[in-house]
Amino acid sequence: MRYQSTNIAQNILSAEKSNDQPLVREMVIDEIVTALKDRPVLVVSAMRESNIHVPQDITNKEIADKLAYALTFNDEFKSKIPNIISEQSKQKIAAREEFSNVDPVITPIVIAVGGAITGAFKQAEKKKDLEAQQEATKQVIYSKLLGEKKKTNWIPILVVSGVLLIGAIVVWRVTKK
């Protein structure tokens, strides 16, 4: 990730200023998945308040599906994302005793991030675009929450090995004569 600051609100605002909406989406999804791992009650309660049915015995895959749906289609849930990020930031800062009095500073900054989040998760105009956006979001959440392994891209490996093999054959033929 390009932004190494521990202040997620500052990172999101910087990415939004540079008009990098995919990066804003990735940072927001990262923060929500982190909140889901650390404090699932925070995210689940926001989903329930947004009229998304979340049963008590839900699996991680099901919650990832519902989260992708909420990020794509549910404006009420999107409006709760700054609060989730704010609570996550407060927890991170509270863990460090030297910053225990920073609470009044965090909330206004994170609330300002709401516009950037809304822009990053804006509604697509066509149903197919919405479905594609939901599927892409779902795949990102799956990889971050469930830890799915990345697939190896074999094409560059095959190309390099083929070139090396051809080079070895040429050298062999030249040295044979």
N, C-alpha and C positions, 0 to 999 in steps of 0.2 A: 504494500500500500504506500502511496506517495506521502501521505500525511502521517508523521510519526508523533505528533503531539498527543498527550493523554487527554486533552480536552476535546471530547467528541463534538460538542456544539461548535467549537471553533473550526474543527476539521470540516464539518458539514457546511458551514457558512463559506469557508474558503473554496470548497468544491463547487458550491452553488454559484459563487461569484465568477468562477472560471467556466461556468456553464457546462459542467461535467455531470449531467444527470445520471448516467449509469454508475458513476462513482458514489454519488449521493445515495442512490438506491442500495448499493452494496454496503456502504457504511451503516445505513439505517437497518438493513437486514442483519448485519453483523451484530449491531447493538441489541436488536430485538431477540436474536437467537441467544446471545450472551445472557440477556435478562431471563429468557426462557430456561436456560440451564441453571442459572444462579437462583433466581426467584420466580419460579413458574406461576405462582399465585398472582404476581403483578400482571403478567401478560394474559393469563386466563381470565382474570377479573375484568380486564379491559375488553376482552373479546365478549364476555358475557354481558357487560354493560352496553355493548354495541349490537345486542340482539343476535349474537352468534351462539348457537347451542353447542356447549362444550360439556359432555358428560364427565362424571367423576373418574371412570375407569378408561381413560382415553390413552391410546398408544402415541409414541412420538411421531410415527408416520401420519396418523390421523390428525394430530395437532399441527403438523407441518402443512397438510392439505388445507386445513381450516385457516391457518395463518396466511397461506398464499392467496386463498379466496378473499380473506379480509383485506389484505394489502391491495388487491386488485379492484374489488367491487364495493367495499364498505367504507364510505366516507366518514362515518361516525368513528370507526376504529382508527382511521388515518388521523383523525383529529386528536386521538388519545396517545399517539406515538410520542409527541414531545414530552408528555407526562411520564411515559415509560422511560425515556432517555434521561429525564431529569432525576427520577428515582434511582436509576442505575448509577448516574454520576454521583448522587449523594452517597450512595453505598460505597462507591470506590473511594470517595474523599473521606468518609467517616472511618474507613479502614486505616487511614493515615492520620495519626493524632495531631500532627503539626498543622493540618488544614481543617480542623474541626469547626471553625467559625466561618466557613465559606458559603454556607447555605443561601444567604440572601443574594449572592452574586450569580449562582448557578441558574436559578429558575428564570430570570428575565432573559438570559442568553439562550437557554434551551427553548423557551417559548418563541423567541425570535426565529429559531430554526424551523418552526412550524411551516412557514411559507416555503422554505426550501424543500421540506418533506412533501408538502402538497404538490409542488411542481414536479418532483421526481416521480411521484405516484399518481400523476394526473390521469384522468380517464381517457382511454382511447375512444375514437369515434366509431369504430366498427366492431362488431361482436367478435370477428375473427382476430382482430388486433388484441382485444381484451383477453381472449382465450390464450393467445400466444404469450402475452405478457404474464398471465397467471401461470402458465406452464414453465416459463423461464424463471419466475420467482420461486415456484415450487422446487425446481431443480437446485437452485442456489440454497434454499432452506434445507433440502435433503442433504446436500453435501456438507453443510455446516453443522446441522443438528444431528444427523445420523452418521456422519463421518464416512460417507461412501468413498471408496477408492477411486482415484482418477484413472481413466483409461489411458494406456500408453499409445501414443501416435507412432505407429510403426513405419510410416512412409519415409520420413527422413533417415531412419536407421537403415531401411532397405536400400535407399538411394546411395548412401555413403558406403555401405558394404558392397554394393554392386560396382561402384566406381573403384573401390580398392581391389576387388577381385579382377576387374578388367585391367587395372594397372599392374597387378601381379602377373597376369597372363602375358601382357605386353613385355614386361621385364624378362620373364622366363624365355619368351620366344627370341628376344634380342640377344640374350646371353647364351642361348643354345647354339646360335650360328657361329 
